[in-house]
Amino acid sequence: MAFSDPQSITISGSAHSLPRTGSGANSGVFTEGDRSNVLTVSSQYGKRVRQTARLDDSKIAPDPLISAQNIKYSMSAYLVIDTPQTGFTAAEAQAIVTGLLTWLTASSGANLAKLLGGEN
């Protein structure tokens, strides 16, 4: 089963529509028209099952060394869910991932801010 087309990602309160631009046996790619946001979802099956959701974002901003010149910057954020073939139900895995996401985003993302600040 495939994700619906298009997918919507909200960043800093702005919604971005990402139509499907690629599809494979176990993967899908959704790309914003200007290619500034790319969402990739995939699954790998082997001794373990690995599902990945990845968001790549890029922007044009001033070069800190030459302020009159703009350059392209990019970053990515991704979540990998790695489970054994057996031993965890889908509901148990979802509960664990939800727990992690809740921990990161609680109190307006306080723990995510700490992580991005280098705390461990």
N, C-alpha and C positions, 0 to 999 in steps of 0.2 A: 504494500500500500504506500502511496506517495503523499507527501505534503501537498496542500492545495496551492494553486497558482493564482495570484501572487502571494507572497508572504509579506507581512508588515512588521517592521522593527521601529520602535520609538526610542529616540536618543535625545536626551535633554528636552523632552516635551514635544519634539517634532517627529511626526510619523514619516516613515520612508517605505515606499512600495517597491518590493523587489520581485519582479517577474522571474519565472523559471527560465534559466539560460543554459542549463545542462542537466543531463540525466544519465545515470548508469544503472547497472544491476543493483547496486547497494548504495547509491549516492544521488544527491541532487544539489544543484547550484542555483542560487537566486541572486540576481545582480541588479542594482539600481541603474537607471538609464545613463547616468554620468560615470558609472563604474566606481563611485566613491564608497559604496557599501556592497560587500559580497557575503552572502550567507551560504555556508556549505554544511550539509548534513550527510553523514555517512555511517555505515555499519560494516564491521569486519567480523568474519566468523572463522574461528580456528579452535585451538584448545580453549581459548577464552573468547567471549563476545565483547567487542569494543564498539560503542556508539559515540559519535563525535558531532557536536554542533559548534561551528566556528564562524565568527563574524570578523571580517577584515574591513577596516575603515581607513580612508585616506583623505587628505586635505592639502590645499595649497596655502602656504603661509610664508611670511617673510623669513629670509635667511638671517640668522642671528649675527653672522659675520659681515654680510653685505645687505643692509636693510632695504636697499632699493631693488633687490632681487628676490623673487619668490621661488620656493622649491616645494617639491611634493614630500609630504610626511605620511607614513602609514603605521598602523598598529593592528594587532589582532587579539581577540579574546576567544578562548574556546573551553568547552567543557567536555571531558572525556569520561565516559562511564564504562568501567572495565569489570566484567562479571564472569564467573566461571559458567560453563555450559549448564551445570545443574547446581542446586544448593540455595539459590535465591529466586523467589518468584518475582514477576514483574512488579507486583504491588510492593514487595519489600524493597526492591531496588529503587522504585519511585519514592518511597518514604525516606530512604537514605539520601537521595539526591535533593529532595525537598528540604530535608533537615540542613544540609550544607548550604543551599541557596538562602534559606531563612536565616541562618547564622550570618552569612555574608551581608544580607540586606537589612537586618534588624537595626532599629534606631537610625533610620535614614542612611543605611549603608556604612555604619561606623566601623565594622570589622573589615569591610572591603577597603575603606579608606586607610585603615591601619596596615593592611596587607600591601596596598599600593605604596604606602609610605616606608615599607621595608621592615615593618615589625614582624617578629616571629614568635 
